[in-house]
């Protein structure tokens, strides 16, 4: 079966183009082509149609291949440009490639043409896939995966722009924070899929009443935000939007056949400049107002200074966390990582938990943000590092040699003392530096790339392994990634979880693995929860994996016993 191909031929005459046309058709291509012989005709053709291939002779009356290449590059087409000419030496072809041509075929014999065309078409398709994957990554960096609404990073950026604009023109701006009432009950009653359907429908419903200049963002759980960038008479504009949103929520949501539910919301409102003059403070105070409205069972509340006093609970929790670090209320779980080529456990990731005397076991999201806000993140991080290295040393004595990974906070990378503190912990534990891997998120690096790179370089020179955690959600540039002294990329689990069912995610994961390997980096996939995902990762050439399909996080004393199940049949059952 012939392969369809749209080619633009830059030749002086049909007779000049005929050998190329015959060779292409002989090579199995159903060629649809257009011949041009002037700059004007070439420029017009480049913008009027999509082309799979551009082939240019070297010299035409009034036009040569160098000029044709410049026009091609100006049009920004993502297809191969080939020089095919019988009248030029190899040196000219090489010079053309240096100028941007993809390849050349010179001399009277065209037997090289088909292999060159096939190779360059394949390369062009790879480039297009990578471009689509990078565009998808960029979109995901600023949009929620479930609702496809702008996320926190997008909102924060827009809010900063709105504040600058309001300062410049003397405007007000308003931020509405809202939460769906009884969401926890809905979460417990409905399946995850139906909850996602509700969130998507909710977002679409809210957008119906917004002006083009207003931004709706989905932040977390059932929390949404609306930015009103120009809100002269901010209180009035905010209340009008509250009424409009409530009106559109009067209709029930149909989330499945015969299944309806309602969604009422509570609002917290903060105004610029009356309540706050920075993006972070405006978000914080809108959340404080939202908490006050929920506590007082009101539909909405504007921020007031008195509401800040209600955050005393957080301060109490901060005091508890300080004691927890000193009194060893914290403990670590360890999640195994396996080498996908051998299915052997080669390392673990240390995960911190807090056994609070009143609130029970708390996950990191309950106390890490508090630690970062209050300066407790450094002592907390050093406690985790110390405990993890001590445990690694104990395993060594039992004959269990595992690498260990520990997460760093963005705030850790602002401390120049961190490398020496880690050096001291390594010396006291007796663990070799290359056995310790530090995981840093893209956002941690992008917050201050220069300082982060300096500290990471020192850590790398000490012999530690460095990993970019949650890769794909912060969209660090590949150029920056190439300059960072890192060894490993951890693909964010949001891409891995749907790897077997979402084609877009498969393309993204495969592209990340390809790009990382080209940069000499290892790749870890987290969030591996089923056999099919694991098989696909192995097919894509992923190096390491972790997730519930492999093992849940375990207490340290459970790990050696759990690893015995990796012998024989259990290891095989993973595949």
N, C-alpha and C positions, 0 to 999 in steps of 0.2 A: 504493500500500500504506500503510495507516495505521500510525502510530508509537505503540507502547504507552507509556503514561505513568501513573504512580501519583501521584495528587494528594491532598493533605489540604486540605480546604476548611473555613475557619473562618467559618461563616455561621449566622445565627439560625434559618433554616428552609430546607427544600428549595426553596421558591419563590424565596428570596433567592439560593440557589446556582444555580438553573436557568439564568439567562442566561450565567453563566460556563461551565457544563457544555456548553450548546449551542454557544457560540462555540469552545470547545476542540475539540469534535467536528467542527464545521464547518471548522476549521483543519487537519483531517487526523489528529487524535489519537484513538487507541482508549483512552479515558479510564477508568481504574479509580480510583474516588475514595471517600473517606470524609468525611462531614460531621461536624463537632463544633461545639458552641455553648457550651462552658463551659471554665474553666481545668482542671478535673479531667479532662474528656474529652480536651482537647488534650494535656495532659501524658502521659496514658496512651498516646494514639495516637503521639506522637513517639518513644516508646521501644519500642513493640511492633512497629512495621513500618518498613521502609526506604521513604523517599519520594523521588520525583524533583522534587517541587514542593510548596510550601505557598502557598496563596492565602487572604488574609484580608480580609473586609469591615472597615470602620473601627470601627463601634460595634455591639455586640450587648448584649442585656440581661445585665448582670453581667460583661461581658468586652469590652475594646476592643483594637484592633490593637496598641497599644503594649504592653499586657500579653501579648498573644499573641507579639509579637516577643521579649520578654524570655524567655518560656518556650522559644521556638525557639532562641535563642542559648545558653540553659542546656543544651539537649540536644546542642549542638555538631554539628548536622547539616550536611553539606556539600552542600546543595541550595539553590536560590533561594527567597527569601521575598518575595512580591509583595503589595502593597496594591492591591486592586481594589475601588473603591467609587464609587457615583454621588453620594454625599452630602457629599463633602469637597472643599475647594479644593486647588489645586496646592501652596500653602504647606505644607499638612499632609503631602502626599506627599513634599516635599523634606525636611521635618523627620524623617519616618520613615526616609528614606534615610540621613540623618546619624546616626540611631540604629542603623542596621545593616541595614535592608531593602535589597534589591537593586534594586528599581525599583517604580514605581507606575503605575496606570492609573485616572484619575478621570473622572467625568462619565458621562452615560447611554450614550454611544457606546463600544462595546468593540472598535472596529476596530483599536485599537493593541495589543490583548492578544496576538494570535498572534506578531507581530514581537518584542514584548518577551519573551515566553516562549521563543521560539527563540534569541534572543540570550543570555538568561541561562542557558538550559540548556547552550549552547555554552561560555559562560564557566565554568560549574560543572564541565564535563568537563575543560577546560583546567586548572582548579585541582586537580582530582583527579589528573591526569597529573603535574602539577608536584609535588604532595605525594608521590605514589608515587616519583617520581624522587629527591626529597630524602631520603625514607626509605631508598631504595636506596643513595644516596650515603653516608648515615650508616652503613648496614650495611657497605658496602665499606670505609669508613674504618677499621673495626675488625675486618674479616674478610678472609682471603685469598680472592682471586677463584677460584682453582682448587679448593681444598679446602673452602671456606666455613667453615673453622675460624677461631677468634680469631687475630689477628695480633700482632705485637710490641707495638703501641700498646695493644691490649686487655690483653695479659699484663702489661705494665708497670703499667697502671692497677690491675689486680687485685692485683698483687704489692705495690704501695704500700698498698692497703687491708688486705691480709693482715698486713703488717708493723705497721701502726697497731693493728690488732686484737690481734695477738700481744703487742705492748708493753703494751696496756691490760690484758690478762688473764693475762699471764705465760706465754703459749704459745710453742711452737716452730713454725716453718714450714720447708718444704723446697721446693727447686726442682730438678727433674730435667731436665737437658738431654740430648737423645739425637739420634743421627744414624744413618741407615740405612747399614750397611756395604756396600761395593762399589757405592755409588750412581753413581760416575763411570762404572763399567763398564756399569751398567744404562742410564745416560743415553746412552752411545755405542752401545749395542746396540739399544735400543728406540726407537720413534718418540716424539716429544714427546707425542702423544696417549696412548700406552700408559703413559708415565711419569706423566702426570697421573692416569690411572686407578689406577695403583699408589699414588700419594700419597693419593688420595681413599679407597681401600680401607684403606690403612694407618691413616689417621685414624679411620675408622669402627671398625676393629678395636681400636684403643687405647681408644676411648671406651667399649667394652663392659665394660672392667674398672675404670673409674673410678667414684668416688663422686660424687654430685651436687655436692658442695662443691668438687671438684677440677677444675681448668681445664686443658684441653689446647689448646695453641696451635701453629700452624705459623709458623715464623719465616723460613726461607729455604732454598733448595736442598733438602737432605734433613734439615734441622734442625727438630726439634719440642721442645716443652717442656711439662712438667706441673708445675703448682703444687699443692702440698699445703698449704692455708692453716692447718690445725691438725695439727701432726705431733708431738705429745708423744711423746718417745722417737724423735726425728727420724730417727736412723740406722735403727732397726728399721722404722719406717713406710716409709721410702724403699726399703729392701731388699725389703720385702714387695711393694711396687708393682713393683719391677724384676722380681721372680719372676712376678707376675701378668701383666705385659706379655710377658715371654718365653714364658709358657705359651700366651697367645693367638696368638703369632706362630709357633707350631710348625706350624700348618696353612699349606699353600702358598696363594699368592694366584693366583686365576684372572683374568688381565687381558685375555684374548681367548679365542676358541674354540680349545681345544686348547693354549693357551699358559699355562703356570704358571711362577711364580717364587717364590723365598723371600726373606724380608727379616729379617735379623738386625740388631740395633742395639747400639750402645755408649752407655753412660750416664755423664754427669758430674753429681755431686750436690753442692749447697751448701746449708748450713743457716743459718737465722736463729734465734738471734743468734750462734751459734758461729763462723760463717765470715764473715758480713757483716751489717751493720745497715741498709743502704739497698738499694733495688730495683736500681739500676744496678750496685752492687758485687756483689750476689748473682748477677745475670745473668752478670757478667764472670767471677766465680769458678766458677760452674757450667760455663762454657765452658772455663776453664782446666783444670778437673777432667776434662772430656770430652776435651780434647786430650791430657792425660796418660794417660787410659785407652787412647786409640787408639795413642799412641806406645808404650805398654808392652804393647799387645795384650791388654788386660784387658777384661772385659765391662762393668765399671763402676769408678768411682773417686770417692771423696770428695775435696773440695778440701783441699789442705795448702799451707802456706807455701812448701815446697820446689818445688811445681809452678810458682809464679810465676817462679821462676828460669828455667824453660824458655821464658818469653816473651822471652828475650834476643834471639831472632831478630827480634822486632818492633822492639826497640830498635835493632838493627843497621840494619833497614830505615829507621827514622826518621833515623838518621845519614846513610844513603845519600840520603834525600830532601832533607835539608838541602843536601848537596853538589850534588844534581841541580838544585836551583833556582839555585845559584850558577854551576854549570858548564854550564848550558843542555842538560841531558839531557832536559828536557821539550820537547814540541813541540805545536802546535795543528793540529787538523783543522777543516774548516769545512763545515757541512751547509746547503745552500741552503733558503730558505723561498720559496714562491711565493704570489702574490696569486691567489686562486681566481676572481676576476672577469676578470682579464686573462691569467692563466697566465704572468706575468712574474716573474722572480726579483727580489725587492725587498730581500732581506737574507740573512744567514747566522748560524748559531749556532756559536760557538767551543767546541771540545771538546778538553780537554787529555789528552795521553798521556805516558807516561814510558818512554823507551828505556833500561831498566836494563842496565848492563854485564854482569850475570850472568843475569838472569831474562828478558831480552828486553822486548818491548813490554807494558807494564802498563796496563790500563784504570783509570779513576778509582776504581772501587770497591776497588781494591787499596791505594790510598794516600791518598785523600781522608779516610777515617775516621782514619787515623794522623795526618794533618795537623791534623785537628780536635782530636784528643786531646792533641796535644803543642804547640799554639800555632803550628804552622807554616802554618796555614791563611791567615793574613793575608799573609805574604810570598808564598805560592803564588798567592793571588787577585790580588795586585798584579802579579805576574809575568805572569799570564794577561791581565789588563787591558792591561798595557803592550804585550805582544806583539800582542794583537788590534788595538789602536788603531794601532800602527805598521804592521801589515799593511793596515788600512783606508786609511791614508795612502798606502801604496804603490799600492794599487788606484786611488785617486783620480788619481794621476799617470798611470796607464794608461787613464784615462777610464772606469773601472768604479766606479760610485757605488752602494755597498751599505751598508745599515744592518747593524750587528753586535750580536749578543746574547751576553752573558757571564753564567754562573751565579754566584750568590753562595751562600755557606754560611750556615747559621743563626748561626755564630760571627761572621761579618762584621758582622751587624746589632747586635752588642754593642759595636762600636767606634765611638765618637763621632768619631774621626779619619778615618773612611772617606770622608765627603764631600769633605773638603779634599784627601785623597790622590788621589781620582778627578779633582778639579778640576785638580790639577797635571799628571796624566797627559794629560788632554784638552788642556791648554795646550801641552804639549811636543809632542804629536802633530799639533796643528792641526786636529783633528776636532771638528766641531760637536757640542754635547752631545746634540741630538735624534737624532743618528745612533747613539748608544749606548743599548742596551736592557739592563737588568739583570733577570735572572730569579731570582725568590725563591720557594721552596716555601711552601705553606700552613703546614706544620709550623714553618718558620723564623719565621713571623710569630706563630703561635699560642703559641710558646714564651715570648715576652715582647711581647705586642701593643702596649703603651704605648711601650716603647723603640723597637721596630721601626718603629712608625708615625712617631715623631719623626724617625728617621734617613731613612726613605723620603720624608717630607715635604720635608726639606732637599734630597735628591737630585732630587725632582720640581721644586722651585723652581729648581734649577740648569739645568733643561731636559731632563734625561734621561727616557727612557721606561722605565716599570716594568711588569714582567709577573709574574703569579702562575703559577709552573711546577707541573706535575703536579696541576692543579686537579681536585678530586674525590676525592683520596686522603687529604686531611687534614681535610676537612669543616669549613672555616672558615664561620662563620655569614654569611648574606647581609647582615645588619645591619653586621657588621664589614667585609665586603667593600665595602659602600657607602661606608664612612668612609675606606677606604684610598686613598691618592693613586696608584692604578694605572691603566694604560692598556690592558693586554692580559691575557687569560686564556688559558693554554695547557692544553688538555684532555689529561689524562693518557693515554698511549698504551694503557693497559690497557682503556680504553673504546673507543678507536678501532680497535684491532686486530681486534675481533670485531663491528665496526659493521654489516657487511653480513650477518652470520649470527645475531646475537643481538638479539632485539627489545628486551630490557631496555636494552642498551647504546645502541640507537638512540634510545630515549625519553630516556635520560639525556643523550646528546650534544645532541639537539635542544633539551632543556630548558635545558641550560647555555648554548647559543647564544642562546636566547630571553631568558633572564635577563640575560646579559651585555650584549646589545644594549640592553635596557631600561635598564641602568645606564650606557649610553654607552661600553661597552668593546668593543675588538676581540677576536676569538677566533682562536687558532691551534690547529690539530689536529696533534699529533705522532704518529708511528707509522703513516703512510699507506703501506701496502705493496701495494695493488692498485688497479686501475682502478675497481672497483665502490665501494670506500670513498671514493675521491675524488669520484665522481659524487654519492654521497649527501651528502657534506659540502657540495658546491656547491648541492644541492637544499635543504639545511637553512639555507643562507645563511652558512656559515662563511667567515671572511675570508681566512685564510692557512693553509697546510699545509706540512708537511715529513715526510720519511720515505723509505724505500728505493725506493718506486715513483717518487719524484721524483728523488732522488739520494742516494747514499751520502756519508758525510763524506769530504771531499777535502783533500789537501795544498794549501796556498795557491797554488803554482805551477800546479796542475792546474785550479784553479777557472775562470780566464778561458777556457781552452781548452774545458773542459766546458760552459760556458755557451753556446758557439757552437751546440751541438746543440739549443738551445732554439728555434732558428729553424725555421720551416716545419713539415716533416713530423713531427719528433720531438715538438714541442709538441702537435701534434694526436694523436699516438699515445698520449699520456697519457689521453686521453678515449675 
